[in-house]
Amino acid sequence: MGKIITFAQQKGGAGKTTVLAHLAAAWAAAGRSVALIDLDPQRSLTRWAKLRGDPRLVLIESKDYRASTDMKAAARAHDFVLVDCPGAASSLLDAVVRESALVIAPCQPSVMDIWATASVIETTTKQKTPLRILLNRVPARGGGVDDVTPELGPAQRNLFVARLGNRIAFSHAMLGGRTAPELSRRTAAAAEIAALLAEVEGVIAAR
């Protein structure tokens, strides 16, 4: 069975689709079988996948009422199933989190974003699903991070060590259906994705 990883965050602009896309492309390039399920009403992941046109990434059309069934079926056929999920507390989030091996919640280092993560933290706790919080769009030198992360309370222990900076390369690459490391492998953005990938794989291996 493949691993189902859900990306969820209530607040818009956290970068969950960008993070998902970068991990998906990295796994596909490493020869892993990857399925994408886009449950976010904005359908940003679907647009990126269609722009990319990569046969190694299988985009599965799904709806909220059959999300769990589609996720389990995809996990039987692929190494990784990556789910772009709306973050607001709902029966859909409950169902998706229940089927997941890991939930990743990208979060900008601002108090509003930290507070918005509460619904994901509550849902993963209720469903007893592992959660990792990724600090994304971190300003140069990490300004303000130490001031806001205490607002996570006990969930601070779920923070990834890896962080993604506030880099134009990420959004620029997404516009063309690509990823930042594909634009240039000798950049801070590429190094950050490599560090995140290694940490995610470590979390999964420990399961």
C-alpha positions as CSV (number, residue, x, y, z in Angstrom):
1,M,0.0,0.0,0.0
2,G,1.2,3.5,-0.8
3,K,1.4,6.3,1.7
4,I,-1.4,8.9,1.7
5,I,-0.2,12.4,2.6
6,T,-2.7,15.2,3.0
7,F,-1.8,18.9,2.8
8,A,-4.2,21.1,4.7
9,Q,-4.4,24.6,6.0
10,Q,-7.4,26.8,6.7
11,K,-5.8,30.1,5.8
12,G,-5.3,30.9,2.1
13,G,-1.8,31.7,0.9
14,A,0.0,29.3,3.1
15,G,1.5,27.5,0.1
16,K,0.1,24.0,0.5
17,T,-0.3,23.4,-3.2
18,T,3.2,24.6,-3.9
19,V,4.7,22.4,-1.3
20,L,2.7,19.4,-2.5
21,A,3.7,20.0,-6.1
22,H,7.4,20.2,-5.2
23,L,7.3,16.9,-3.3
24,A,5.3,15.2,-6.0
25,A,7.7,16.2,-8.7
26,A,10.7,15.1,-6.6
27,W,9.3,11.7,-6.0
28,A,8.3,11.2,-9.6
29,A,11.8,12.1,-10.7
30,A,13.1,9.5,-8.3
31,G,11.0,6.9,-10.0
32,R,8.2,6.7,-7.5
33,S,4.6,6.3,-8.6
34,V,2.6,9.4,-7.5
35,A,-1.1,10.1,-7.6
36,L,-2.6,13.6,-7.0
37,I,-6.0,14.2,-5.6
38,D,-7.3,17.8,-5.7
39,L,-10.1,18.4,-3.2
40,D,-9.5,22.2,-2.9
41,P,-12.3,24.2,-4.6
42,Q,-9.7,26.5,-6.2
43,R,-8.3,23.5,-8.1
44,S,-4.7,25.0,-8.2
45,L,-3.1,21.6,-8.1
46,T,-5.2,20.5,-11.1
47,R,-4.1,23.5,-13.1
48,W,-0.4,23.0,-12.2
49,A,-0.6,19.3,-13.1
50,K,-2.2,20.0,-16.5
51,L,0.4,22.6,-17.3
52,R,3.1,20.2,-16.4
53,G,1.7,17.3,-18.4
54,D,3.9,14.7,-16.7
55,P,2.7,11.2,-17.2
56,R,4.5,10.1,-14.0
57,L,2.0,12.2,-12.0
58,V,-1.5,10.7,-12.1
59,L,-4.2,13.3,-11.5
60,I,-7.3,11.6,-10.0
61,E,-10.6,13.5,-10.4
62,S,-12.5,13.2,-7.1
63,K,-15.4,14.7,-5.2
64,D,-15.9,15.2,-1.5
65,Y,-18.5,12.4,-1.2
66,R,-16.1,9.8,-2.6
67,A,-12.8,11.2,-1.4
68,S,-12.0,8.3,1.0
69,T,-12.8,5.6,-1.5
70,D,-10.6,7.3,-4.2
71,M,-7.8,7.8,-1.8
72,K,-7.7,4.1,-0.7
73,A,-8.0,2.9,-4.3
74,A,-5.1,5.2,-5.3
75,A,-3.0,3.9,-2.4
76,R,-3.3,0.4,-3.8
77,A,-1.8,1.5,-7.1
78,H,0.8,4.1,-6.2
79,D,3.7,4.7,-3.9
80,F,2.4,8.1,-2.8
81,V,-1.0,9.7,-2.8
82,L,-0.9,13.4,-2.3
83,V,-4.1,15.1,-1.3
84,D,-4.7,18.9,-1.6
85,C,-7.5,19.4,1.0
86,P,-9.5,22.4,2.2
87,G,-8.3,23.2,5.7
88,A,-11.5,24.3,7.4
89,A,-12.9,21.9,9.9
90,S,-15.5,19.8,8.2
91,S,-16.7,16.3,7.7
92,L,-14.5,16.2,4.5
93,L,-11.4,17.1,6.4
94,D,-12.2,14.5,9.1
95,A,-12.6,11.8,6.4
96,V,-9.5,12.7,4.5
97,V,-7.3,12.9,7.7
98,R,-8.6,9.6,8.9
99,E,-7.3,7.8,5.8
100,S,-3.9,9.6,5.8
101,A,-0.5,8.4,7.0
102,L,0.6,11.9,7.5
103,V,-0.8,15.5,7.4
104,I,1.4,18.4,6.4
105,A,0.2,21.9,7.3
106,P,2.2,24.6,5.7
107,C,2.1,27.8,7.7
108,Q,3.5,31.3,7.3
109,P,5.3,32.6,10.3
110,S,2.6,35.1,11.4
111,V,0.2,34.9,14.3
112,M,-2.8,34.8,12.1
113,D,-1.5,31.9,10.2
114,I,-0.5,30.1,13.4
115,W,-4.0,30.6,14.8
116,A,-5.6,29.3,11.5
117,T,-3.7,26.0,11.9
118,A,-5.9,25.2,14.9
119,S,-8.6,23.3,13.0
120,V,-6.0,21.0,11.4
121,I,-4.3,20.4,14.7
122,E,-7.7,19.6,16.3
123,T,-8.7,17.2,13.5
124,T,-5.4,15.3,13.4
125,T,-5.5,15.0,17.2
126,K,-9.0,13.6,17.1
127,Q,-8.2,11.2,14.3
128,K,-4.8,10.2,15.8
129,T,-3.1,11.0,12.5
130,P,0.5,12.2,12.6
131,L,0.8,15.9,11.8
132,R,3.8,18.0,10.8
133,I,3.7,21.8,10.5
134,L,6.0,23.4,7.9
135,L,7.1,27.0,8.2
136,N,6.8,28.4,4.7
137,R,7.6,31.8,3.2
138,V,9.9,32.5,6.0
139,P,11.6,35.9,5.7
140,A,15.3,36.2,5.3
141,R,17.1,35.5,8.6
142,G,13.9,34.0,10.0
143,G,12.6,37.2,11.3
144,G,9.7,36.8,13.7
145,V,9.6,33.0,13.8
146,D,10.6,32.7,17.5
147,D,7.9,35.3,18.4
148,V,5.0,33.4,16.9
149,T,5.7,29.7,17.1
150,P,4.9,29.6,20.8
151,E,1.3,30.2,19.8
152,L,1.2,26.7,18.5
153,G,1.4,25.4,22.1
154,P,2.1,21.7,22.4
155,A,1.9,21.4,18.6
156,Q,5.4,23.1,18.4
157,R,6.8,19.5,18.7
158,N,5.2,18.8,15.3
159,L,7.3,21.5,13.5
160,F,9.5,20.3,10.7
161,V,13.1,21.3,11.1
162,A,13.2,22.1,7.4
163,R,11.8,25.5,6.4
164,L,11.0,27.1,3.1
165,G,12.0,30.7,2.5
166,N,10.0,33.5,0.9
167,R,11.5,32.9,-2.5
168,I,10.2,34.0,-5.9
169,A,11.6,30.8,-7.4
170,F,8.7,28.8,-5.9
171,S,5.9,30.8,-7.4
172,H,7.7,31.5,-10.7
173,A,8.2,27.8,-11.3
174,M,4.6,26.9,-10.5
175,L,3.4,29.3,-13.2
176,G,5.0,27.0,-15.8
177,G,4.0,23.7,-14.3
178,R,7.5,23.2,-13.0
179,T,9.4,23.3,-9.6
180,A,12.1,25.5,-8.2
181,P,14.8,22.8,-8.3
182,E,14.0,22.2,-12.0
183,L,14.8,25.9,-12.8
184,S,18.1,25.7,-11.0
185,R,19.5,23.0,-8.8
186,R,22.2,25.2,-7.2
187,T,19.9,27.5,-5.3
188,A,18.7,28.0,-1.7
189,A,15.2,26.9,-2.9
190,A,16.5,23.6,-4.2
191,A,18.4,22.9,-1.0
192,E,15.3,23.7,1.1
193,I,13.2,21.3,-1.0
194,A,15.8,18.6,-0.7
195,A,15.9,19.0,3.1
196,L,12.1,18.9,3.4
197,L,12.0,15.8,1.2
198,A,14.5,14.0,3.4
199,E,12.6,14.9,6.5
200,V,9.2,13.8,5.2
201,E,10.7,10.5,4.1
202,G,12.2,10.1,7.6
203,V,8.8,10.7,9.2
204,I,7.1,8.2,6.9
205,A,9.8,5.6,7.4
206,A,9.4,5.8,11.2
207,R,5.7,4.9,10.8
